[in-house]
């Protein structure tokens, strides 16, 4: 009887040892999936949204820059824009398109 219990215990230990790598693989797969859905995917969605915003910039749009200034787009090139700030028509600053945080299209009335 004692010999029977030892073989059952040994068999259980052997079964756990065989299942252990499978459990670790499943554990790492679940962990990778969690990181993908919590970090990588939202970051990619935000990057696509930001790219669409930068590509939609046109002359006459009101913009908010990352430094907190409001202005109006005067000229658009491939990577740069010229923004006019305030009522003073002399304050025109060239900046990168990536420095624009928000874009408001003028109302078509």
N, CA, C and O atoms as a Tinker XYZ file with bonds, in Angstrom:
   436  protein
     1  N      0.825000   -1.188000    0.000000    73     2
     2  CA     0.000000    0.000000    0.000000    64     1     3
     3  C      0.872000    1.256000    0.000000    63     2     4     5
     4  O      0.600000    2.202000   -0.739000    81     3
     5  N      1.903000    1.264000    0.815000    73     3     6
     6  CA     2.802000    2.390000    0.867000    64     5     7
     7  C      3.506000    2.581000   -0.478000    63     6     8     9
     8  O      3.716000    3.702000   -0.939000    81     7
     9  N      3.857000    1.472000   -1.079000    73     7    10
    10  CA     4.498000    1.525000   -2.381000    64     9    11
    11  C      3.549000    2.111000   -3.426000    63    10    12    13
    12  O      3.983000    2.834000   -4.322000    81    11
    13  N      2.261000    1.804000   -3.314000    73    11    14
    14  CA     1.244000    2.339000   -4.223000    64    13    15
    15  C      1.118000    3.839000   -4.072000    63    14    16    17
    16  O      0.990000    4.543000   -5.073000    81    15
    17  N      1.149000    4.354000   -2.841000    73    15    18
    18  CA     1.047000    5.784000   -2.606000    64    17    19
    19  C      2.267000    6.517000   -3.158000    63    18    20    21
    20  O      2.140000    7.616000   -3.697000    81    19
    21  N      3.419000    5.928000   -3.029000    73    19    22
    22  CA     4.607000    6.566000   -3.544000    64    21    23
    23  C      4.579000    6.653000   -5.062000    63    22    24    25
    24  O      5.001000    7.655000   -5.639000    81    23
    25  N      4.089000    5.619000   -5.700000    73    23    26
    26  CA     4.017000    5.677000   -7.149000    64    25    27
    27  C      2.989000    6.700000   -7.594000    63    26    28    29
    28  O      3.194000    7.370000   -8.606000    81    27
    29  N      1.891000    6.838000   -6.868000    73    27    30
    30  CA     0.907000    7.865000   -7.209000    64    29    31
    31  C      1.501000    9.263000   -7.012000    63    30    32    33
    32  O      1.279000   10.159000   -7.826000    81    31
    33  N      2.244000    9.437000   -5.943000    73    31    34
    34  CA     2.876000   10.737000   -5.685000    64    33    35
    35  C      3.933000   11.026000   -6.746000    63    34    36    37
    36  O      4.051000   12.151000   -7.231000    81    35
    37  N      4.689000   10.009000   -7.094000    73    35    38
    38  CA     5.674000   10.200000   -8.144000    64    37    39
    39  C      5.002000   10.492000   -9.482000    63    38    40    41
    40  O      5.486000   11.316000  -10.258000    81    39
    41  N      3.910000    9.829000   -9.743000    73    39    42
    42  CA     3.179000   10.057000  -10.996000    64    41    43
    43  C      2.607000   11.473000  -11.019000    63    42    44    45
    44  O      2.629000   12.130000  -12.060000    81    43
    45  N      2.101000   11.942000   -9.898000    73    43    46
    46  CA     1.569000   13.306000   -9.821000    64    45    47
    47  C      2.682000   14.327000  -10.023000    63    46    48    49
    48  O      2.490000   15.332000  -10.706000    81    47
    49  N      3.842000   14.070000   -9.431000    73    47    50
    50  CA     4.975000   14.982000   -9.605000    64    49    51
    51  C      5.439000   14.976000  -11.058000    63    50    52    53
    52  O      5.790000   16.024000  -11.599000    81    51
    53  N      5.442000   13.832000  -11.678000    73    51    54
    54  CA     5.833000   13.747000  -13.085000    64    53    55
    55  C      4.806000   14.459000  -13.962000    63    54    56    57
    56  O      5.181000   15.098000  -14.945000    81    55
    57  N      3.542000   14.365000  -13.632000    73    55    58
    58  CA     2.488000   15.051000  -14.392000    64    57    59
    59  C      2.596000   16.553000  -14.249000    63    58    60    61
    60  O      2.398000   17.280000  -15.222000    81    59
    61  N      2.905000   17.031000  -13.061000    73    59    62
    62  CA     3.092000   18.463000  -12.854000    64    61    63
    63  C      4.316000   18.966000  -13.600000    63    62    64    65
    64  O      4.306000   20.070000  -14.145000    81    63
    65  N      5.341000   18.183000  -13.626000    73    63    66
    66  CA     6.554000   18.580000  -14.330000    64    65    67
    67  C      6.300000   18.660000  -15.831000    63    66    68    69
    68  O      6.867000   19.514000  -16.512000    81    67
    69  N      5.459000   17.785000  -16.345000    73    67    70
    70  CA     5.159000   17.801000  -17.772000    64    69    71
    71  C      4.245000   18.971000  -18.120000    63    70    72    73
    72  O      4.360000   19.535000  -19.208000    81    71
    73  N      3.353000   19.340000  -17.230000    73    71    74
    74  CA     2.411000   20.428000  -17.496000    64    73    75
    75  C      3.036000   21.792000  -17.232000    63    74    76    77
    76  O      2.517000   22.803000  -17.708000    81    75
    77  N      4.112000   21.845000  -16.503000    73    75    78
    78  CA     4.723000   23.114000  -16.125000    64    77    79
    79  C      5.165000   23.970000  -17.318000    63    78    80    81
    80  O      4.866000   25.164000  -17.309000    81    79
    81  N      5.844000   23.462000  -18.329000    73    79    82
    82  CA     6.224000   24.318000  -19.460000    64    81    83
    83  C      5.007000   24.852000  -20.224000    63    82    84    85
    84  O      5.028000   25.983000  -20.711000    81    83
    85  N      3.976000   24.064000  -20.327000    73    83    86
    86  CA     2.760000   24.513000  -21.020000    64    85    87
    87  C      2.109000   25.654000  -20.251000    63    86    88    89
    88  O      1.644000   26.624000  -20.850000    81    87
    89  N      2.074000   25.544000  -18.949000    73    87    90
    90  CA     1.487000   26.606000  -18.124000    64    89    91
    91  C      2.312000   27.881000  -18.256000    63    90    92    93
    92  O      1.748000   28.972000  -18.335000    81    91
    93  N      3.645000   27.760000  -18.281000    73    91    94
    94  CA     4.495000   28.939000  -18.441000    64    93    95
    95  C      4.299000   29.595000  -19.800000    63    94    96    97
    96  O      4.281000   30.822000  -19.894000    81    95
    97  N      4.153000   28.807000  -20.843000    73    95    98
    98  CA     3.923000   29.352000  -22.183000    64    97    99
    99  C      2.593000   30.087000  -22.238000    63    98   100   101
   100  O      2.508000   31.177000  -22.803000    81    99
   101  N      1.562000   29.502000  -21.658000    73    99   102
   102  CA     0.250000   30.160000  -21.615000    64   101   103
   103  C      0.319000   31.441000  -20.796000    63   102   104   105
   104  O     -0.270000   32.455000  -21.171000    81   103
   105  N      1.032000   31.397000  -19.685000    73   103   106
   106  CA     1.199000   32.574000  -18.826000    64   105   107
   107  C      1.870000   33.721000  -19.587000    63   106   108   109
   108  O      1.407000   34.860000  -19.524000    81   107
   109  N      2.952000   33.428000  -20.300000    73   107   110
   110  CA     3.647000   34.469000  -21.063000    64   109   111
   111  C      2.808000   34.977000  -22.229000    63   110   112   113
   112  O      2.856000   36.164000  -22.549000    81   111
   113  N      2.047000   34.107000  -22.863000    73   111   114
   114  CA     1.177000   34.537000  -23.966000    64   113   115
   115  C      0.101000   35.491000  -23.461000    63   114   116   117
   116  O     -0.195000   36.494000  -24.112000    81   115
   117  N     -0.478000   35.189000  -22.320000    73   115   118
   118  CA    -1.491000   36.074000  -21.727000    64   117   119
   119  C     -0.849000   37.398000  -21.315000    63   118   120   121
   120  O     -1.443000   38.459000  -21.505000    81   119
   121  N      0.336000   37.343000  -20.763000    73   119   122
   122  CA     1.037000   38.555000  -20.351000    64   121   123
   123  C      1.360000   39.447000  -21.554000    63   122   124   125
   124  O      1.195000   40.665000  -21.484000    81   123
   125  N      1.810000   38.856000  -22.637000    73   123   126
   126  CA     2.096000   39.615000  -23.858000    64   125   127
   127  C      0.815000   40.219000  -24.417000    63   126   128   129
   128  O      0.827000   41.363000  -24.872000    81   127
   129  N     -0.281000   39.484000  -24.395000    73   127   130
   130  CA    -1.561000   40.004000  -24.881000    64   129   131
   131  C     -2.032000   41.189000  -24.039000    63   130   132   133
   132  O     -2.562000   42.161000  -24.578000    81   131
   133  N     -1.844000   41.115000  -22.741000    73   131   134
   134  CA    -2.232000   42.224000  -21.868000    64   133   135
   135  C     -1.417000   43.472000  -22.195000    63   134   136   137
   136  O     -1.973000   44.564000  -22.305000    81   135
   137  N     -0.108000   43.317000  -22.351000    73   135   138
   138  CA     0.733000   44.463000  -22.706000    64   137   139
   139  C      0.336000   45.042000  -24.062000    63   138   140   141
   140  O      0.328000   46.260000  -24.237000    81   139
   141  N      0.008000   44.181000  -25.017000    73   139   142
   142  CA    -0.383000   44.656000  -26.343000    64   141   143
   143  C     -1.647000   45.504000  -26.259000    63   142   144   145
   144  O     -1.691000   46.606000  -26.806000    81   143
   145  N     -2.663000   45.004000  -25.584000    73   143   146
   146  CA    -3.945000   45.711000  -25.539000    64   145   147
   147  C     -3.940000   46.909000  -24.599000    63   146   148   149
   148  O     -4.774000   47.803000  -24.748000    81   147
   149  N     -3.028000   46.952000  -23.639000    73   147   150
   150  CA    -3.011000   48.077000  -22.711000    64   149   151
   151  C     -2.034000   49.182000  -23.103000    63   150   152   153
   152  O     -2.257000   50.342000  -22.758000    81   151
   153  N     -0.961000   48.851000  -23.812000    73   151   154
   154  CA     0.059000   49.849000  -24.100000    64   153   155
   155  C      0.268000   50.100000  -25.591000    63   154   156   157
   156  O      0.172000   51.240000  -26.045000    81   155
   157  N      0.549000   49.062000  -26.345000    73   155   158
   158  CA     0.942000   49.236000  -27.740000    64   157   159
   159  C     -0.226000   49.668000  -28.615000    63   158   160   161
   160  O     -0.084000   50.607000  -29.397000    81   159
   161  N     -1.355000   49.022000  -28.507000    73   159   162
   162  CA    -2.506000   49.328000  -29.364000    64   161   163
   163  C     -3.044000   50.738000  -29.153000    63   162   164   165
   164  O     -3.259000   51.439000  -30.141000    81   163
   165  N     -3.276000   51.195000  -27.920000    73   163   166
   166  CA    -3.737000   52.585000  -27.745000    64   165   167
   167  C     -2.729000   53.610000  -28.242000    63   166   168   169
   168  O     -3.119000   54.663000  -28.747000    81   167
   169  N     -1.449000   53.322000  -28.108000    73   167   170
   170  CA    -0.430000   54.248000  -28.576000    64   169   171
   171  C     -0.473000   54.348000  -30.098000    63   170   172   173
   172  O     -0.331000   55.441000  -30.646000    81   171
   173  N     -0.664000   53.236000  -30.782000    73   171   174
   174  CA    -0.763000   53.252000  -32.237000    64   173   175
   175  C     -2.010000   54.006000  -32.695000    63   174   176   177
   176  O     -1.958000   54.744000  -33.678000    81   175
   177  N     -3.134000   53.826000  -31.991000    73   175   178
   178  CA    -4.358000   54.544000  -32.347000    64   177   179
   179  C     -4.172000   56.043000  -32.180000    63   178   180   181
   180  O     -4.628000   56.819000  -33.019000    81   179
   181  N     -3.513000   56.457000  -31.117000    73   179   182
   182  CA    -3.245000   57.873000  -30.878000    64   181   183
   183  C     -2.311000   58.436000  -31.941000    63   182   184   185
   184  O     -2.482000   59.572000  -32.385000    81   183
   185  N     -1.327000   57.645000  -32.347000    73   183   186
   186  CA    -0.396000   58.090000  -33.376000    64   185   187
   187  C     -1.112000   58.269000  -34.716000    63   186   188   189
   188  O     -0.828000   59.227000  -35.435000    81   187
   189  N     -2.022000   57.378000  -35.064000    73   187   190
   190  CA    -2.789000   57.514000  -36.303000    64   189   191
   191  C     -3.680000   58.752000  -36.254000    63   190   192   193
   192  O     -3.810000   59.474000  -37.243000    81   191
   193  N     -4.288000   58.990000  -35.100000    73   191   194
   194  CA    -5.144000   60.164000  -34.927000    64   193   195
   195  C     -4.325000   61.446000  -35.079000    63   194   196   197
   196  O     -4.771000   62.399000  -35.718000    81   195
   197  N     -3.139000   61.469000  -34.496000    73   195   198
   198  CA    -2.258000   62.636000  -34.567000    64   197   199
   199  C     -1.785000   62.891000  -36.006000    63   198   200   201
   200  O     -1.715000   64.037000  -36.450000    81   199
   201  N     -1.466000   61.814000  -36.723000    73   199   202
   202  CA    -1.048000   61.938000  -38.117000    64   201   203
   203  C     -2.174000   62.493000  -38.975000    63   202   204   205
   204  O     -1.939000   63.332000  -39.846000    81   203
   205  N     -3.400000   62.029000  -38.733000    73   203   206
   206  CA    -4.548000   62.534000  -39.482000    64   205   207
   207  C     -4.764000   64.019000  -39.187000    63   206   208   209
   208  O     -5.109000   64.783000  -40.088000    81   207
   209  N     -4.563000   64.432000  -37.937000    73   207   210
   210  CA    -4.714000   65.843000  -37.565000    64   209   211
   211  C     -3.683000   66.703000  -38.286000    63   210   212   213
   212  O     -4.023000   67.757000  -38.822000    81   211
   213  N     -2.436000   66.267000  -38.304000    73   211   214
   214  CA    -1.370000   67.026000  -38.947000    64   213   215
   215  C     -1.601000   67.111000  -40.455000    63   214   216   217
   216  O     -1.326000   68.144000  -41.065000    81   215
   217  N     -2.099000   66.040000  -41.055000    73   215   218
   218  CA    -2.338000   66.035000  -42.496000    64   217   219
   219  C     -3.563000   66.856000  -42.900000    63   218   220   221
   220  O     -3.698000   67.223000  -44.067000    81   219
   221  N     -4.448000   67.145000  -41.960000    73   219   222
   222  CA    -5.670000   67.883000  -42.286000    64   221   223
   223  C     -5.499000   69.401000  -42.171000    63   222   224   225
   224  O     -6.454000   70.146000  -42.392000    81   223
   225  N     -4.307000   69.859000  -41.832000    73   223   226
   226  CA    -4.071000   71.292000  -41.659000    64   225   227
   227  C     -4.144000   71.995000  -43.007000    63   226   228   229
   228  O     -3.511000   71.575000  -43.976000    81   227
   229  N     -4.929000   73.078000  -43.055000    73   227   230
   230  CA    -5.073000   73.881000  -44.265000    64   229   231
   231  C     -4.922000   75.353000  -43.919000    63   230   232   233
   232  O     -4.990000   75.735000  -42.751000    81   231
   233  N     -4.718000   76.175000  -44.934000    73   231   234
   234  CA    -4.611000   77.616000  -44.746000    64   233   235
   235  C     -5.954000   78.140000  -44.228000    63   234   236   237
   236  O     -7.015000   77.788000  -44.742000    81   235
   237  N     -5.880000   78.988000  -43.201000    73   235   238
   238  CA    -7.076000   79.583000  -42.615000    64   237   239
   239  C     -7.595000   78.867000  -41.380000    63   238   240   241
   240  O     -8.523000   79.359000  -40.737000    81   239
   241  N     -7.029000   77.725000  -41.028000    73   239   242
   242  CA    -7.458000   76.993000  -39.834000    64   241   243
   243  C     -6.950000   77.692000  -38.580000    63   242   244   245
   244  O     -5.840000   78.224000  -38.563000    81   243
   245  N     -7.764000   77.687000  -37.537000    73   243   246
   246  CA    -7.332000   78.167000  -36.223000    64   245   247
   247  C     -6.669000   76.998000  -35.509000    63   246   248   249
   248  O     -7.198000   75.887000  -35.502000    81   247
   249  N     -5.525000   77.246000  -34.914000    73   247   250
   250  CA    -4.771000   76.166000  -34.280000    64   249   251
   251  C     -4.350000   76.561000  -32.873000    63   250   252   253
   252  O     -4.250000   77.741000  -32.535000    81   251
   253  N     -4.110000   75.547000  -32.073000    73   251   254
   254  CA    -3.515000   75.691000  -30.750000    64   253   255
   255  C     -2.196000   74.949000  -30.794000    63   254   256   257
   256  O     -2.161000   73.765000  -31.127000    81   255
   257  N     -1.109000   75.631000  -30.462000    73   255   258
   258  CA     0.206000   74.996000  -30.498000    64   257   259
   259  C      0.485000   74.276000  -29.184000    63   258   260   261
   260  O     -0.226000   74.464000  -28.197000    81   259
   261  N      1.515000   73.459000  -29.184000    73   259   262
   262  CA     1.874000   72.728000  -27.967000    64   261   263
   263  C      2.369000   73.668000  -26.874000    63   262   264   265
   264  O      2.360000   73.307000  -25.697000    81   263
   265  N      2.801000   74.872000  -27.251000    73   263   266
   266  CA     3.245000   75.838000  -26.246000    64   265   267
   267  C      2.093000   76.677000  -25.709000    63   266   268   269
   268  O      2.302000   77.509000  -24.826000    81   267
   269  N      0.879000   76.476000  -26.222000    73   267   270
   270  CA    -0.294000   77.136000  -25.675000    64   269   271
   271  C     -0.727000   78.392000  -26.413000    63   270   272   273
   272  O     -1.592000   79.114000  -25.916000    81   271
   273  N     -0.167000   78.678000  -27.564000    73   271   274
   274  CA    -0.534000   79.864000  -28.326000    64   273   275
   275  C     -1.607000   79.525000  -29.360000    63   274   276   277
   276  O     -1.562000   78.479000  -30.007000    81   275
   277  N     -2.570000   80.435000  -29.497000    73   275   278
   278  CA    -3.597000   80.300000  -30.529000    64   277   279
   279  C     -3.185000   81.129000  -31.734000    63   278   280   281
   280  O     -2.672000   82.238000  -31.587000    81   279
   281  N     -3.409000   80.591000  -32.923000    73   279   282
   282  CA    -3.051000   81.318000  -34.128000    64   281   283
   283  C     -3.822000   80.827000  -35.324000    63   282   284   285
   284  O     -4.654000   79.925000  -35.220000    81   283
   285  N     -3.539000   81.429000  -36.466000    73   283   286
   286  CA    -4.195000   81.075000  -37.719000    64   285   287
   287  C     -3.115000   80.685000  -38.723000    63   286   288   289
   288  O     -2.090000   81.356000  -38.843000    81   287
   289  N     -3.356000   79.610000  -39.427000    73   287   290
   290  CA    -2.402000   79.118000  -40.416000    64   289   291
   291  C     -2.419000   80.043000  -41.637000    63   290   292   293
   292  O     -3.481000   80.329000  -42.189000    81   291
   293  N     -1.240000   80.506000  -42.053000    73   291   294
   294  CA    -1.117000   81.375000  -43.224000    64   293   295
   295  C     -0.559000   80.609000  -44.415000    63   294   296   297
   296  O     -0.988000   80.819000  -45.550000    81   295
   297  N      0.406000   79.712000  -44.155000    73   295   298
   298  CA     1.031000   78.977000  -45.240000    64   297   299
   299  C      1.372000   77.572000  -44.749000    63   298   300   301
   300  O      1.712000   77.376000  -43.583000    81   299
   301  N      1.276000   76.595000  -45.658000    73   299   302
   302  CA     1.564000   75.205000  -45.317000    64   301   303
   303  C      2.569000   74.652000  -46.327000    63   302   304   305
   304  O      2.370000   74.769000  -47.536000    81   303
   305  N      3.646000   74.051000  -45.826000    73   303   306
   306  CA     4.590000   73.316000  -46.668000    64   305   307
   307  C      4.577000   71.858000  -46.222000    63   306   308   309
   308  O      3.698000   71.451000  -45.462000    81   307
   309  N      5.537000   71.073000  -46.684000    73   307   310
   310  CA     5.539000   69.647000  -46.355000    64   309   311
   311  C      5.621000   69.393000  -44.856000    63   310   312   313
   312  O      4.787000   68.674000  -44.305000    81   311
   313  N      6.615000   69.972000  -44.189000    73   311   314
   314  CA     6.826000   69.717000  -42.763000    64   313   315
   315  C      6.552000   70.927000  -41.880000    63   314   316   317
   316  O      6.429000   70.787000  -40.663000    81   315
   317  N      6.456000   72.105000  -42.472000    73   315   318
   318  CA     6.334000   73.336000  -41.698000    64   317   319
   319  C      5.046000   74.081000  -42.021000    63   318   320   321
   320  O      4.424000   73.862000  -43.061000    81   319
   321  N      4.664000   74.966000  -41.106000    73   319   322
   322  CA     3.546000   75.883000  -41.314000    64   321   323
   323  C      3.981000   77.259000  -40.836000    63   322   324   325
   324  O      4.897000   77.384000  -40.023000    81   323
   325  N      3.325000   78.275000  -41.339000    73   323   326
   326  CA     3.543000   79.628000  -40.829000    64   325   327
   327  C      2.254000   80.025000  -40.134000    63   326   328   329
   328  O      1.174000   80.008000  -40.724000    81   327
   329  N      2.395000   80.384000  -38.864000    73   327   330
   330  CA     1.238000   80.699000  -38.028000    64   329   331
   331  C      1.281000   82.173000  -37.667000    63   330   332   333
   332  O      2.325000   82.708000  -37.293000    81   331
   333  N      0.125000   82.821000  -37.786000    73   331   334
   334  CA    -0.006000   84.232000  -37.419000    64   333   335
   335  C     -0.694000   84.286000  -36.053000    63   334   336   337
   336  O     -1.773000   83.724000  -35.865000    81   335
   337  N     -0.055000   84.968000  -35.110000    73   335   338
   338  CA    -0.565000   85.034000  -33.748000    64   337   339
   339  C     -1.143000   86.412000  -33.463000    63   338   340   341
   340  O     -0.542000   87.421000  -33.832000    81   339
   341  N     -2.294000   86.469000  -32.817000    73   339   342
   342  CA    -2.892000   87.723000  -32.380000    64   341   343
   343  C     -3.415000   88.573000  -33.522000    63   342   344   345
   344  O     -3.453000   88.136000  -34.672000    81   343
   345  N     -3.820000   89.795000  -33.193000    73   343   346
   346  CA    -4.343000   90.722000  -34.193000    64   345   347
   347  C     -3.241000   91.441000  -34.932000    63   346   348   349
   348  O     -3.485000   92.027000  -35.987000    81   347
   349  N     -2.041000   91.409000  -34.405000    73   347   350
   350  CA    -0.905000   92.065000  -35.031000    64   349   351
   351  C     -0.458000   91.227000  -36.228000    63   350   352   353
   352  O      0.012000   90.104000  -36.048000    81   351
   353  N     -0.594000   91.743000  -37.421000    73   351   354
   354  CA    -0.271000   90.990000  -38.630000    64   353   355
   355  C      1.233000   90.788000  -38.807000    63   354   356   357
   356  O      1.656000   90.096000  -39.734000    81   355
   357  N      2.040000   91.380000  -37.936000    73   355   358
   358  CA     3.482000   91.246000  -38.046000    64   357   359
   359  C      4.028000   90.042000  -37.283000    63   358   360   361
   360  O      5.206000   89.710000  -37.414000    81   359
   361  N      3.200000   89.399000  -36.506000    73   359   362
   362  CA     3.671000   88.279000  -35.691000    64   361   363
   363  C      3.377000   86.965000  -36.422000    63   362   364   365
   364  O      2.348000   86.330000  -36.192000    81   363
   365  N      4.284000   86.577000  -37.289000    73   363   366
   366  CA     4.159000   85.342000  -38.062000    64   365   367
   367  C      5.380000   84.478000  -37.755000    63   366   368   369
   368  O      6.522000   84.911000  -37.905000    81   367
   369  N      5.111000   83.261000  -37.328000    73   367   370
   370  CA     6.202000   82.390000  -36.900000    64   369   371
   371  C      6.132000   81.067000  -37.662000    63   370   372   373
   372  O      5.085000   80.420000  -37.673000    81   371
   373  N      7.226000   80.659000  -38.296000    73   371   374
   374  CA     7.257000   79.322000  -38.901000    64   373   375
   375  C      7.476000   78.273000  -37.818000    63   374   376   377
   376  O      8.278000   78.474000  -36.905000    81   375
   377  N      6.775000   77.171000  -37.917000    73   375   378
   378  CA     6.932000   76.086000  -36.951000    64   377   379
   379  C      6.658000   74.746000  -37.621000    63   378   380   381
   380  O      6.091000   74.688000  -38.712000    81   379
   381  N      7.057000   73.697000  -36.970000    73   379   382
   382  CA     6.817000   72.340000  -37.456000    64   381   383
   383  C      5.342000   71.995000  -37.304000    63   382   384   385
   384  O      4.669000   72.478000  -36.393000    81   383
   385  N      4.851000   71.156000  -38.205000    73   383   386
   386  CA     3.455000   70.722000  -38.118000    64   385   387
   387  C      3.207000   69.922000  -36.832000    63   386   388   389
   388  O      2.102000   69.935000  -36.289000    81   387
   389  N      4.228000   69.238000  -36.361000    73   387   390
   390  CA     4.070000   68.417000  -35.160000    64   389   391
   391  C      3.892000   69.267000  -33.901000    63   390   392   393
   392  O      3.539000   68.731000  -32.851000    81   391
   393  N      4.127000   70.578000  -33.983000    73   391   394
   394  CA     3.957000   71.463000  -32.829000    64   393   395
   395  C      2.517000   71.928000  -32.688000    63   394   396   397
   396  O      2.220000   72.754000  -31.825000    81   395
   397  N      1.626000   71.419000  -33.512000    73   395   398
   398  CA     0.221000   71.820000  -33.441000    64   397   399
   399  C     -0.559000   70.775000  -32.664000    63   398   400   401
   400  O     -0.507000   69.583000  -32.966000    81   399
   401  N     -1.284000   71.246000  -31.660000    73   399   402
   402  CA    -2.009000   70.373000  -30.751000    64   401   403
   403  C     -3.462000   70.177000  -31.176000    63   402   404   405
   404  O     -3.962000   69.052000  -31.163000    81   403
   405  N     -4.140000   71.253000  -31.552000    73   403   406
   406  CA    -5.554000   71.197000  -31.946000    64   405   407
   407  C     -5.759000   72.021000  -33.204000    63   406   408   409
   408  O     -5.053000   72.998000  -33.452000    81   407
   409  N     -6.746000   71.603000  -33.998000    73   407   410
   410  CA    -7.093000   72.322000  -35.212000    64   409   411
   411  C     -8.592000   72.561000  -35.204000    63   410   412   413
   412  O     -9.377000   71.642000  -34.969000    81   411
   413  N     -8.989000   73.820000  -35.466000    73   411   414
   414  CA   -10.398000   74.169000  -35.617000    64   413   415
   415  C    -10.597000   74.702000  -37.023000    63   414   416   417
   416  O     -9.971000   75.681000  -37.429000    81   415
   417  N    -11.474000   74.043000  -37.755000    73   415   418
   418  CA   -11.768000   74.482000  -39.126000    64   417   419
   419  C    -12.702000   75.675000  -39.080000    63   418   420   421
   420  O    -13.588000   75.734000  -38.227000    81   419
   421  N    -12.518000   76.634000  -39.990000    73   419   422
   422  CA   -13.445000   77.780000  -40.023000    64   421   423
   423  C    -14.825000   77.299000  -40.492000    63   422   424   425
   424  O    -14.934000   76.401000  -41.328000    81   423
   425  N    -15.867000   77.913000  -39.940000    73   423   426
   426  CA   -17.230000   77.541000  -40.320000    64   425   427
   427  C    -17.522000   77.970000  -41.745000    63   426   428   429
   428  O    -17.200000   79.089000  -42.141000    81   427
   429  N    -18.133000   77.080000  -42.516000    73   427   430
   430  CA   -18.489000   77.392000  -43.901000    64   429   431
   431  C    -19.926000   77.893000  -43.927000    63   430   432   433
   432  O    -20.855000   77.100000  -44.088000    81   431
   433  N    -20.113000   79.162000  -43.776000    73   431   434
   434  CA   -21.463000   79.740000  -43.742000    64   433   435
   435  C    -21.733000   80.533000  -44.987000    63   434   436
   436  O    -22.818000   81.095000  -45.138000    81   435
